[in-house]
Amino acid sequence: MRYNKLNSHLEIILSDTTILKHCSNKEQADQQHSPFTPISELFHLTNNTLVDIIGLVLYIGDIIPIHRKDGCQTQKRVVKINDLSRSTIDINLWGPMTEQKGLELKNMLTNDSVVILALCNARVGYFNGKLVNITAATTLHINPPFPEADSLTLSGKDPLLGVPFVPKTIHIDGKYSRMTISSIRERMSIKPETIQTTLLVVLHFVNVTDKSFYYAACPLIVNGRPCKKKCTQQADDSWFCPRCDMTMQDCNYSYLFPVKLQDAIGTLWATAFDDVGIHLLHKIAKELCALENDATTTETPCSVIKRLLSHHYSFTLLVSTDTYNLESKMKVTVNKVSPVDFKAKCDALLAEIGRLSTQA
């Protein structure tokens, strides 16, 4: 329970049924903790919920200066972890923690060590997706002596080589090149730039809440192409396009929705626009919206989109860096999507394996 008037951040209230046990072993006391919440469940929790989580460290960003609204300045460092639920989440280290624990974690990860991070009383938040914030009440453990940490350590090692497994960019005979989510993040953290790359991923989640997967678009033709600028509805139910500076009685609809992509070790949020939405759903946005009021079918926009989930696709992405409030954020846009030709991919892999075998 939180009390602002107390010096402490938390208070424990003892009742008549409370049992107190003396623990003289300090190591045993340090290992006492609540059950860890799987990262996959964090996406369903409300903001400001306090949780205990544990995960394998995948990535540690550089220190970012942050200017608060009150004029004060602080520092932030992002740490990315995943766990046995195969979900990934960002952890924000703030203030002195960026120098102390952040530098320790970065040095350990640079030395190709498997690093396990456990957090007690961390706070769930949201900024361009779910995340976890470190507060003054949070306890942070690096490679703790917990049974959960042992399981994560095994999962973070290649069972054949016994070394940390982090997938990088895949190149096959100079003809077939594909990046992974972790290699994209690593490249953008070292040198923020605009890159175009292809990912072979599973479509993990599409945000269709509150009808946010489309917008009212201008249907007029500009330079031989539909304008598609966002229209605003007027008091007389007409629509106005600021780009064309014209009013019209009807509008069109265009797709604009966030998609969550997942590969073997990480997840990535990207934005899909109209051309990609039509290719994925085989319907224009106006047809999909019409399903909400169509009594002749049991299909809904959610049911149509749900059929896309958990399937593999080849996504061509445009990755760039966007700066907001002096904080750099990776911006990912889907340029193209296509089904995966598994036979062609397997043939290319087998050909490369054969070439390497003959060289050996």
N, C-alpha and C positions, 0 to 999 in steps of 0.2 A: 504494500500500500504506500502511496506517495504523499508526503507531507512537505509543503514548501517551507514551513516555519522551522523545521528541524535541520540540524547541520548535516545529517546523513541523508543519502539519496533514497534509502529504503528503510522500512521498519518491519520487524518481525514481531507478531503478536502471539503470545503464548496463552493457550487455553487450559481448561481443566484436564483435557485429554492429552496434552502434550507430554511426550516422554523425552527426557534429557539423558544422554549417555556421554560419559567422559571418554575422550579419545586422546590418549597420550602419544600415539604414533603420528608424527607430523606428516609423513608421507601418506599414511592412510587417510588423514584428514583432507589432504590436498586432492585425493581421488574421489571425494564425495561430491556428487553433482546430480542434478535432475536429468531425466532421460533427454537425450539430444533430439531435437526436432529435425526430421528429414528436410532437406532444402526444397524438395518438391512441394511440401506443404506450406512453405512460406508465402507462395504466390496467392494463397487463399486466405491469408491472415490480414486483418486490418492494420493500418499504419499505427505506429507507436506501441505495438505489441512487443513485450519482452520475451526473448527466446534464448535457449541454449542450442548452439549448433557446432558441428565439427566437420571438417572437410580437408581435402587434399589441395594444397596451394598450386594453382596453375600459372598465375601471372601476378607480378607486382609492378605497379606503375611508378612513375617518378613523382616527386613532390610538386603539387600544384598550389600556387598562392590563390587564396580566395578572399575577395572583398565583400564583407557582409553589408547588409542594408543600413546598419547603424554606423558605417564608416570604419569599423574595426577590420583588421586583416588577420587571417589565420591560414593554416596550411592543411592540405588534404592529400592523402595517398590512397589509391584504389588497390585492393587485393582481391583477386578472383579465386574462388574455391569451388570444388564440386564434391559430391559424396556418393555413396553407394546407390542412391536413387537416380544417379546419372543426370542430376540437375546441377546447374551452375548459378552462382549469384555473386554480385559485387559486394565487398565490404569496404566501407569508408573509414579510414583511420584519420583522426583529426588532431591538430595541435602538436604537442610534444611527442605523441605516439607515432607520428610520421617519421621522426628522427630515430627514436629509441627502437621500438619493435619493427618499424618499417625497414630500417637499414639492416637489422639482423635477419629478417626474412629475405631480403633481397640478396644478401651475401650467401645465405644458405642455398637459395634457388640457383644462383649463379654457379655454385660449385656442384651442380647436378645432383643435389641431395633431394630425397623425398621429404617434403615438409608438410606436416600435419598441423592445422591450426584449430584450436577449440576456443569458443567464446561463450561466456556465461553472462546472462543479462544484457545481451545486445538488443538493439531496438530496430524493429522492422520499419522501413521507410519506402519512399517512392520518388524517383527522379528519372524520367525516361525509362521506366521499368522498375520492378521491385529491387530493393537493395537492403543492406543491413548497416546501421550506423553504430560506431563505437561511442559510448558515453562514459562519463566519469564513474558510473556504477558497473561498467563492464570489466570482467576479468578475462584476460587473454593468456592462453597457454600454447606454447610452441612445442610440438612433439611430446604431448602429455602421456603419462603412463596409464592410459585408459584402454580397455579392450577394443573399443571402437577405433582407436588410433591404429592398433595392430592390423585390423581388417583393411583400413584405408591404405596403410603402407604396402600391403600385399597387392592391392588393386592398382597402386601407382607404379608398380614395377613390371617390366616385361617378364613374363614367366620363363622365357628362354634365356635371356641375357642377364636378368637380375639387376637391371639398371633402370632409372626412371624413364618412363615411356611418355614422350611428348611428341605427337605427330607433327611433322614439318611439311613444307611444300614438296609435292611429289613430282618428279620429272622422269619421264620414260623415253629414252633414246631421242631426246630433243623434240619429240612430236606431241607428247601427251603431258600436259602440265596442269596441276590442280593444287590449290592451296587449301589449308585447313583453317578453321576458325581461330585456333591458337596462333598459327603463323601470321594471320592477318593482324591480330591484335599486337603481336610482337613487333611486326614491321611498322605498324602505325605508331607504336610507342617510341620506337627508336627514331623514326623520321616521318613526322606527319606529312602526308602527301595524298594526292588523288590517284587511286589505282583502280584498275578494272580486272576482276578475277572471276574464276569459275569455282563453285563449290558443289560437291556431291553431298547432299544433306537430306535429312528427314524434315518434312514440314510438321513442326511440333505443335504450333498453336497459331490461330488467326483471331485477332481481336474484332469481334462483331457486336460488342455491347453498345447499347444506346444508339443503334443505327449509325455507328461511326465508321462504317466501312464504305460509305459513299458520300458524295456531296452534290448539290445542285450546280450543274455546269451549263455554260452558254452553248447553245446548239448552232450558232451562226458560223459560217465558213469564212476563215481569214487566211489569205494567201494559199487557197486550195486545201486547207485543213480545218477541222472543227476547232473553234476557239478554246473550249473547255475551261475557260476562266470561271472561277466561282461566282455564282449569281446570288443576289440578295432579293428576298421577297418583299414587295411593297405592300402598302396598306390595302390597295385594291386587288391584291392577289396576283399582280403582274410581277415580272422578274426583270431585274436591272443588272446589266453586265458593265462593270467599270472599265474594262479593256476596250470594248466596242462602243461604250457610251451610248447604249441603246436599251430600250425597254421592250419586252416581248411578253406574250400571253402565256407561253409555256416554256419549260426548261428541259434540259436533258439531265442525265445522271452519269457520274463518272466514279470509278472505283478509287479509293484511297484508304488503305488499311495496313496496319502493322502486322508483320508475320514473324514468328519466332522459328529460327532455323537451328537444327541440332545435328552435330556430327558425333564422332566417337568420344570426344572429350569436352566439348563445350557447346554453348548456345550463343546465338547472335540475333538481335532484333534488326529487322530491315523494313523499309516502306515499299509497298507495291502500289503501282498506279494502274490506270485503266487498261492499257494493252496487256499487262501481265494478268490482271484479274479476269479479262475475257478469255485469255488462253487457258487459265487454270479452271475456270468455272463453266466454260462453254456457254455463257450467257452474258448479255450486256447488263449493266447495272440496273437499268430500268426494268428489265425482265425479272431480275432477282428481287427487286423491291416489290414488284407486283404480286409475288407469292405470299406476301404478308396478308393480303386481303382477298386471296383467291380461294373461294369455298369449294372449288371443284377438285382440289388436290390437297394431299396431306403434307406436301413438301413446304418447308420454310427456308428462309435464307440460312439459318443456323444448320439445318439438316443437310443442305447442299454443301456448305463449306466443310461440315464435319467429315464428309466423305473424303476430303483431300488429306486429312491428317494422318500421320504415321506412314506416309508413302514417301519413297525416295524421288528426288528431283535433282536436276542439274540447274543451279541458279547462277546466272551471270550478274555480278554485283558491281556497282560503282561505289567505292569507299572513299570518303573524304573527311576532313576535320572541320567541325563547326565550333565557333567560339561564342559562348554566352556568359555574360557576367564575369569575363576574364577567365572562364573555365573552358578548356577544350573538351569537346565531346565528339566521338566518332559518329559520322553520319553515313548510313548505308541505304542505298536505293537499289531495288531490283530492276535490272534492265531487260532481262530475258529469262524465261523458264522453259524447260523442256523435260520430257520423261527420260529416264535413264536407260540407255542401251547397255544392259548388263553383259550381253554377249560380246559387244565390241570392247567394253572395258576389260573383261576377263581375257579376251584374245590379246589385247595390248600388254596386260600384265604377264601372261604366260610367255609371250614373245620376249619380253625384257628379262624374265627369269631364265629363259633358254640362252639368251645372249650372255648373261652374266655367268651362267654355268660353263659355257664354252671358254670364256676368258679365264676362269679359275683353273 
